[in-house]
């Protein structure tokens, strides 16, 4: 499991994908989420504006398991 560190209260899923290295640019998030299977805390979700908070677990098929950590 990889920790993705944030300094704000939350991060949007689209920004998270870039920060975690799953995509290269924020503009690619929409297209990435159309094809990728994303599970957030065990539930499927593909909304790029979905807010992720400290402790949320994100599993992206083919990319791994991530945890959001606020510092």
C-alpha positions as CSV (number, residue, x, y, z in Angstrom):
1,X,0.0,0.0,0.0
2,X,1.3,3.4,-1.0
3,X,0.6,6.5,1.1
4,X,-0.3,9.7,-0.8
5,X,0.4,12.7,1.4
6,X,-1.8,15.8,1.4
7,X,-1.6,19.0,3.3
8,X,-5.2,20.2,2.8
9,X,-8.4,18.9,4.4
10,X,-9.2,16.9,1.3
11,X,-8.1,16.2,-2.3
12,X,-10.3,15.7,-5.4
13,X,-10.0,12.3,-7.0
14,X,-8.8,13.9,-10.3
15,X,-5.9,15.6,-8.4
16,X,-5.2,12.5,-6.4
17,X,-4.7,10.5,-9.6
18,X,-2.0,13.0,-10.7
19,X,-0.4,13.2,-7.3
20,X,-0.2,9.4,-7.0
21,X,1.4,9.1,-10.4
22,X,-1.5,7.2,-12.1
23,X,-1.8,9.9,-14.8
24,X,0.6,12.6,-16.1
25,X,-1.7,15.6,-16.3
26,X,-4.9,16.6,-14.6
27,X,-6.6,16.8,-18.0
28,X,-6.2,13.0,-18.4
29,X,-8.4,12.3,-15.3
30,X,-11.7,12.3,-17.2
31,X,-10.5,9.8,-19.8
32,X,-8.7,7.7,-17.2
33,X,-11.8,7.4,-15.0
34,X,-13.9,6.3,-18.0
35,X,-11.8,3.2,-18.4
36,X,-10.3,2.4,-15.0
37,X,-11.9,0.5,-12.2
38,X,-11.5,2.7,-9.0
39,X,-12.7,1.6,-5.6
40,X,-12.8,4.1,-2.7
41,X,-13.2,2.6,0.7
42,X,-14.6,-0.6,-1.0
43,X,-17.1,1.2,-3.2
44,X,-16.8,1.8,-6.9
45,X,-16.6,5.5,-7.8
46,X,-15.4,7.3,-11.0
47,X,-16.3,11.0,-10.1
48,X,-13.2,13.0,-10.6
49,X,-14.5,15.6,-8.1
50,X,-15.0,13.0,-5.4
51,X,-13.4,14.4,-2.2
52,X,-10.9,12.1,-0.5
53,X,-10.0,12.7,3.1
54,X,-7.3,11.5,5.5
55,X,-7.5,7.7,5.9
56,X,-9.4,7.0,2.7
57,X,-8.3,4.0,0.8
58,X,-8.2,4.1,-3.0
59,X,-7.7,0.9,-5.1
60,X,-7.1,1.4,-8.8
61,X,-7.0,-1.8,-10.8
62,X,-3.6,-2.1,-12.5
63,X,-2.1,0.6,-10.4
64,X,-2.3,-0.5,-6.8
65,X,-3.7,0.4,-3.4
66,X,-3.3,3.9,-1.9
67,X,-4.1,5.5,1.4
68,X,-4.6,9.3,1.8
69,X,-2.5,10.7,4.6
70,X,-2.8,14.3,5.9
71,X,0.4,15.8,7.2
